[in-house]
Amino acid sequence: MTKAFIDTSAWISYSLSKQPKHSTIKSLIKQLIKDRVTICTSNDVVDETTTRLIYDANIKIAERFINLIREGVKSHSLAQLWVDEEIQKEAFGLVQKFSEHKLSLTDATTIILVNRFHIESVISLDSDFKKVGLRVLP
């Protein structure tokens, strides 16, 4: 079974029509659903995305995003992976190891989850994931 992880930058682009690559990301996610790809994200990404939507847009758009996540989890079209203390500790080690890339802790937890759960690709507009050897779409 194929898996893809959706990062904050992709969720922001998906949620805000004036963001770069909005149509591309929206089409890609629809295609993943059609192809029955297991779509994953994390509680860290949901937190970061919600915060950015509140600050950069408004609470209504943030609510729409949270409802999208809830419905996806409920319908089993989305798996929300949870960052625990062990993953966070390991991720901080990555932040230190790749300090020249200035990874965020959320990006580092994403890298750990992608590797731990054998997720084939990351849907993201950030270049950080390519720098550490992950397959990034679009």
C-alpha positions in Angstrom: 0.0 0.0 0.0 1.4 3.4 -1.0 1.6 6.2 1.6 2.1 10.0 1.3 2.7 12.5 4.1 1.3 16.0 3.8 3.4 18.7 5.3 2.3 22.2 6.6 3.3 24.0 3.4 1.0 21.8 1.4 -1.9 22.1 3.8 -1.5 25.9 3.7 -1.4 25.9 -0.1 -4.5 23.6 -0.1 -6.4 25.8 2.3 -5.7 29.2 0.8 -6.6 29.7 -2.8 -4.1 32.6 -3.3 -1.1 30.5 -2.2 1.5 29.3 -4.7 0.6 26.0 -6.3 -2.9 25.9 -4.7 -4.4 24.2 -7.7 -1.5 21.8 -8.1 -1.7 20.7 -4.4 -5.5 20.4 -4.5 -5.4 18.2 -7.6 -2.6 16.1 -6.2 -4.5 15.4 -3.0 -7.6 14.5 -5.0 -5.6 12.1 -7.1 -4.0 10.5 -4.1 -7.5 9.9 -2.6 -8.7 8.5 -6.0 -5.6 6.2 -6.1 -6.4 5.0 -2.6 -3.0 6.2 -1.3 -2.9 6.3 2.5 -2.6 10.0 3.3 -0.7 10.8 6.5 0.0 13.9 8.5 1.0 14.5 12.1 -0.3 16.2 15.2 2.7 18.6 14.9 1.8 19.5 11.3 -1.9 20.0 12.3 -0.8 22.3 15.1 1.6 24.2 12.9 -0.9 24.5 10.0 -3.8 25.6 12.3 -1.6 28.3 13.9 -0.4 29.6 10.5 -4.0 29.7 9.2 -5.2 31.7 12.2 -2.3 34.2 11.9 -2.1 34.4 8.1 -5.8 34.1 7.3 -8.6 33.8 9.9 -10.3 31.5 12.4 -12.9 30.4 9.9 -10.3 29.0 7.5 -8.5 27.3 10.4 -11.8 25.8 11.5 -12.4 24.5 7.9 -9.0 22.9 8.0 -9.6 21.3 11.4 -12.9 19.9 10.1 -11.1 18.5 7.0 -8.7 16.7 9.3 -11.4 15.4 11.6 -13.5 14.1 8.7 -10.5 12.5 7.0 -9.6 10.7 10.2 -13.2 9.7 10.8 -13.6 8.3 7.2 -10.2 6.7 7.3 -9.0 8.6 4.3 -6.3 10.3 6.5 -4.0 8.9 9.2 -2.9 11.4 11.8 0.4 10.2 13.3 1.2 11.3 16.8 4.6 12.6 17.9 5.5 11.2 21.3 8.4 12.0 23.6 10.7 9.5 21.9 10.1 10.9 18.4 10.5 14.4 19.6 13.8 13.6 21.3 15.0 11.8 18.1 13.8 14.7 16.0 15.8 17.2 18.1 18.9 15.1 17.4 18.1 15.6 13.6 17.8 19.3 14.1 21.3 19.3 15.6 22.7 16.9 13.0 21.4 19.0 10.1 21.9 22.4 11.7 23.2 23.8 8.4 19.7 23.2 6.9 17.9 25.0 9.8 15.2 22.3 10.1 12.2 23.1 12.2 11.4 20.6 14.9 8.2 19.9 13.0 10.1 19.1 9.9 12.4 16.9 11.9 9.5 15.0 13.5 8.1 14.6 9.9 11.3 13.0 8.8 11.3 10.6 11.7 7.7 9.6 11.0 8.2 9.2 7.3 11.1 6.9 7.9 9.5 5.0 10.8 6.3 4.3 8.9 7.9 3.7 5.5 6.1 6.5 3.8 7.1 6.8 0.2 6.7 10.5 -0.4 6.2 13.9 1.2 3.8 16.4 -0.2 5.5 19.7 0.5 6.6 23.0 -1.0 9.6 23.1 1.3 13.0 22.1 0.0 14.2 20.9 3.4 12.9 17.3 2.8 14.8 16.9 -0.4 18.0 18.0 1.3 17.8 15.0 3.7 17.0 12.5 0.9 13.2 12.2 1.0 11.0 12.0 -2.2 9.0 15.2 -2.4 6.0 15.9 -4.5 4.9 17.9 -6.5 
